[in-house]
Amino acid sequence: MTHSAHTNPGGSTRVATAFLLVTTVLVGLMAGLFFAFDVSVMPGLAKADDRSYVTAMQNFNAAIDGNALFGTAFVVALLTAVASAAVEFRGGRRQVAAWVGAAAVAYLVVLVITFAVNIPLNNDLADAGDAAKLTDFAIVDTFKGTWVTTNIVRTLLCTAALTALARALVLYGRATARR
């Protein structure tokens, strides 16, 4: 049974709307970031020499690691997705909740991949030290192959999550228009 805005036991539609919109925007930003790396940053770096590659990736990683706005958006996307799914479920909008839940699961996998694969690779590259002083660039081949592949997976998962959120927004709009 779908509840209207007036009988929503899970809280106000303003809260539900806010969670759903914030989640969609944050997941969209993450999808865009990963996509930008896939289609421009990494192909561009692939044409650079190893020393330039290491320097650039160390700089990118340091900029992202030290960026509170990025870190907040990266984590809050999952938190708001879970909160949104819960609010929608409690509000009786089960289909919306299911789509948001699917988005949350896809985004959770992105976080797992990031913490299990990409961050350790970034740390290995940072631990290699100053690229200007490196003499052995074997780490670059390992880094490139694994990092690029997992980033493509993260892009696809974020895009799937964003698609699920778009569907949730459509269903949410239909459900809340029936006041």
C-alpha positions in Angstrom: 0.0 0.0 0.0 1.3 3.4 -0.9 0.9 6.1 1.7 0.3 9.7 0.7 2.3 12.6 2.1 -0.4 13.1 4.7 -0.2 9.5 6.1 3.6 9.0 5.9 4.5 7.1 9.1 8.2 7.3 8.2 8.5 11.1 8.5 7.8 14.1 6.4 8.1 14.1 2.7 10.6 17.0 3.0 13.0 14.7 4.8 12.5 11.9 2.3 13.0 14.3 -0.6 16.1 15.8 1.0 17.7 12.3 1.5 16.8 11.2 -2.0 18.1 14.3 -3.7 21.3 14.5 -1.6 22.0 10.9 -2.3 21.4 11.3 -6.0 23.7 14.3 -6.3 26.5 12.8 -4.3 26.5 9.5 -6.2 26.3 11.5 -9.4 29.4 13.5 -8.4 31.3 10.3 -7.6 30.2 8.7 -10.9 31.5 11.8 -12.6 34.8 11.8 -10.8 35.5 8.1 -11.7 34.3 8.6 -15.2 36.6 11.6 -15.7 39.5 9.5 -14.6 38.5 6.7 -17.1 38.1 8.9 -20.1 40.6 11.7 -19.7 43.0 11.5 -16.8 44.2 7.9 -17.1 44.4 7.8 -20.9 46.3 11.1 -20.8 48.7 9.8 -18.2 49.2 6.5 -20.1 51.0 8.7 -22.7 53.4 10.1 -20.2 56.7 8.7 -19.1 56.8 6.7 -15.9 58.3 9.5 -13.8 55.6 11.9 -14.9 53.0 9.3 -14.3 54.1 8.6 -10.7 54.4 12.3 -9.9 50.9 13.1 -11.3 49.2 10.2 -9.5 51.0 11.0 -6.3 49.7 14.6 -6.6 46.2 13.5 -7.5 46.0 11.1 -4.6 47.4 13.7 -2.1 44.9 16.2 -3.3 42.0 13.8 -2.8 43.3 12.4 0.5 43.6 15.8 2.0 40.3 17.1 0.7 37.6 17.1 3.4 34.9 17.9 0.9 35.7 14.9 -1.2 35.9 12.6 1.9 32.6 13.9 3.2 30.8 13.4 -0.1 32.4 10.0 -0.6 31.2 8.6 2.7 27.9 10.6 3.1 26.6 9.2 -0.2 26.3 5.8 1.4 24.9 7.1 4.6 22.2 9.2 2.9 21.4 6.2 0.6 20.8 4.0 3.6 18.8 6.7 5.4 16.8 7.3 2.3 16.0 3.7 1.8 14.9 3.4 5.4 12.7 6.6 5.2 11.1 5.3 2.0 10.5 1.9 3.4 8.9 3.3 6.6 6.9 5.7 4.5 5.3 2.8 2.7 7.0 3.5 -0.6 8.5 0.0 -1.0 9.4 0.3 -4.6 11.3 3.5 -4.0 13.0 1.9 -1.1 14.0 -1.1 -3.2 15.6 1.1 -5.9 17.4 3.2 -3.3 18.5 0.0 -1.5 19.9 -1.3 -4.8 21.8 2.0 -5.3 23.2 1.7 -1.7 24.4 -1.8 -2.3 26.1 -0.8 -5.6 27.7 2.2 -3.9 28.8 0.1 -0.9 30.7 -2.2 -3.4 32.4 1.0 -4.7 33.6 1.8 -1.2 34.8 -1.8 -0.6 36.8 -1.8 -3.9 38.2 1.6 -3.1 39.4 0.7 0.4 40.5 -2.9 -0.6 42.2 -2.1 -3.9 42.6 1.5 -5.0 43.7 3.1 -1.7 46.4 0.4 -1.0 47.7 0.9 -4.6 47.7 4.7 -4.0 49.6 4.1 -0.7 52.2 1.9 -2.5 52.7 4.6 -5.0 53.1 7.2 -2.3 55.5 4.9 -0.4 57.7 4.7 -3.5 58.9 8.2 -2.6 59.9 11.2 -4.7 59.4 10.3 -8.3 62.4 12.5 -9.2 64.7 10.1 -7.3 63.1 6.8 -8.4 65.2 4.4 -10.4 62.9 1.4 -10.5 59.5 2.0 -12.0 58.2 -1.6 -11.9 55.4 -0.4 -9.6 53.9 1.6 -12.4 52.9 -1.4 -14.5 51.2 -3.1 -11.6 49.5 0.1 -10.5 48.2 1.0 -14.0 46.7 -2.3 -14.8 44.9 -2.9 -11.5 44.0 0.7 -10.7 42.6 1.5 -14.1 40.5 -1.7 -14.2 39.0 -1.2 -10.7 38.3 2.4 -11.5 36.3 1.3 -14.5 34.3 -1.1 -12.2 33.8 1.8 -9.8 32.5 3.9 -12.6 30.1 1.2 -13.8 28.8 0.6 -10.2 28.3 4.3 -9.5 26.5 4.6 -12.9 24.3 1.7 -11.9 23.6 3.3 -8.5 22.8 6.6 -10.2 20.4 4.9 -12.6 18.7 3.2 -9.7 18.4 6.5 -7.9 16.9 8.1 -11.0 14.3 5.3 -11.1 13.6 5.9 -7.4 13.1 9.6 -8.0 10.5 8.8 -10.7 8.7 6.4 -8.5 8.9 8.8 -5.5 7.5 11.6 -7.7 4.5 9.4 -8.7 3.9 8.2 -5.1 4.0 11.7 -3.6 1.9 13.3 -6.3 -1.1 11.2 -5.2 -2.0 13.5 -2.3 
